[in-house]
Amino acid sequence: MSPRIHENTPYYQFGTERWPGPFSLSSVSSATDDAIANHISSIDPDECELYSEDGVWIVDFAIIRNQLEIWERLLPRVKIFYAVKTNPNPRLLEYLVNHPMKLGFDCASHTELSEILSLSVSPDDIIYANPCKAPSHIRYASTRNVKKMTFDNITELYKIKTHFPDAECILRFKVREPTPSENPSEGAMYELSKKYGVTIDYSCEILLQAKKLGLNVVGLAFHVGSGQRNIRAYTHHIEEARRIWEIAREVGYTLTILDIGGGFMYSNFEEAAIAVNTALDSEFGDIIERGELDIVAEPGRYVSAPAFTLVTSVIAVREAKEEVRGKRMVYLADGLYSNINAAFWPGELTSPTVVKGRRMCTPKSTLPTSSASSDSGIEVEEEDNASMDMEGGVATLIRGDLQEYSVWGPTCDCMDIVIEDALLPKGIEVGDWFVFKDLGAYATSMRTTFNGFRTSHKVYYINAEGVDVDVL
Ligand SMILES: Cc1ncc(COP(=O)(O)O)c(C=O)c1O
């Protein structure tokens, strides 16, 4: 299997050449880099408190602000309903609630609804965007007057009729075939259409049923798939939306909401925005001109991913000769069951950067030769321990030779693998740190306590006033 990490992964060390970053979107802020350097220099594995080796998050609000500004510039007609499930960090939610763009929120459950309502968001600015809801959750939405909700099956219509007959229903649809792409790795990371959405063929029947039940259908919704790398998917869905719009008109509904879902990534956002704007103009231009269309979207990953960086330490190392496949194995304080859940899905995890931290006091070269780790075959340079004398936490770059690794999480489960094949700098040791950037989507909300590890982690929030530290 070819290595998933490209070969020039840099290796950072304290105390030599200046560290160039960037771990964050450096065009926006270098504050993330500074916070990483300060944290790493503060942890000494020989003396640190319990759990100090655990992952910490660096959250840079300048990056979120930047994401929103780009959205407003490129998709000014599309109102954001942030997908809370992606990252329900309370400070992030508070930031978004108070943002001058006046965002709405996509909630998937009672807990998300109540969390957003507790921040004084108007129920009109919420979409209950889960096509298959528990009846008690629909009743909760009804008591709080959160009217907009998606559906994609007739049973759901009956549930809505029974528990919230005044709801404003939005039909979730999908295109007949997933949008073809020459290269499968250029499609969506997550084909959500496997689970939700009606095709155009069924749309008439379900709309007729809604009409029969006297329900109020106000719009259409789709999701092109999360992490969508094929921007034609937006075009195809918007084209299909217009056809279903006409079917709804024939059934007797005058729709007003088009919800173009999520799937946006910052890496191809400009292209995606062009595709969306072009398709909106060609398919819905007449309705937009008459001022009869509210266009909304439910971005999650686009908003939260790039602002969250995870820094987690190496807690154990097995030498290449200690493993049958002859690959060096490193074990991190975080893994699949904690903050690096993204490792589960191919293509989601960004290449890590390895930073040299404060290593254990005893260099391996001084251990007795009978020790398994004494003959590691790894050249331990004299200055390996120089990292003990770090000056002011300024991180600096060195380039090491590369070596094959596999990277694991801390639990005893063999599924807890972060990277199966990686070319990383030679000589990574306990006390070094891995930095994973762009990890703010679908990470913290999926942490577990499996094997007794903790689900709370230190967070450095970087905002206009400076750096604020909290545990979450
Ligand atoms: C209904 C719905 N809306 C929005 C999102 C957010 O998607 P993304 O993070 O790709 O923007 C999801 C993700 O699962 C979703 O299910």
The ligand as an ORCA input file, in Angstrom:
! r2SCAN-3c Opt
* xyz 0 1
  C     -28.692     17.786      6.888
  C     -27.273     18.207      6.948
  N     -26.967     19.498      6.721
  C     -25.696     19.939      6.780
  C     -24.666     19.093      7.088
  C     -23.287     19.647      7.134
  O     -22.549     19.192      6.082
  P     -21.091     19.728      5.775
  O     -20.293     19.615      7.035
  O     -20.605     18.869      4.696
  O     -21.217     21.149      5.344
  C     -24.929     17.728      7.302
  C     -23.854     16.782      7.586
  O     -24.034     15.630      7.891
  C     -26.265     17.277      7.236
  O     -26.576     15.988      7.460
*
